[in-house]
Amino acid sequence: MKKEVSLEFLEEEITTDQELHGSIKIDYNGRYDSIVINSQIENSSDIFYYKYLNDKKIKYPYARLSIFKKDVGEIKDIKFVASTKHIPVDFSNVKFRVSLIQEHKEIFNDICFVKVIK
């Protein structure tokens, strides 16, 4: 079954300060205003920092990155790179969620998990 939006990572596990390479694939042809990527590190207030978006260097020190459709145009495969300063005791589970937003409402989403290891 084809998903309208999907999230994938090259790495399943990373260490502190290692880059995490992600990809958002959009197979939805309807209207949407923006794409939102959100990360949450289990049992922590630490966050991931977004460093690259479609090979362009960005400096975005927040856990939630909003990308307006007008900024990506008709691109259906969005690449990003993120990293974290989080230091786990043993390992930490991280949940990433990508959402398509239309008129302030989430219309589709996907969730993917990675681990930060010591």
Beta strands, then each sheet from edge to edge (+ up, - down):
strand 1: 5-9
strand 2: 13-15
strand 3: 20-26
strand 4: 34-41
strand 5: 48-53
strand 6: 56-60
strand 7: 64-68
strand 8: 77-84
strand 9: 91-102
strand 10: 105-117
sheet 1: 1+ 3- 8+ 5- 6+
sheet 2: 2+ 10+ 9- 4+ 7-
end
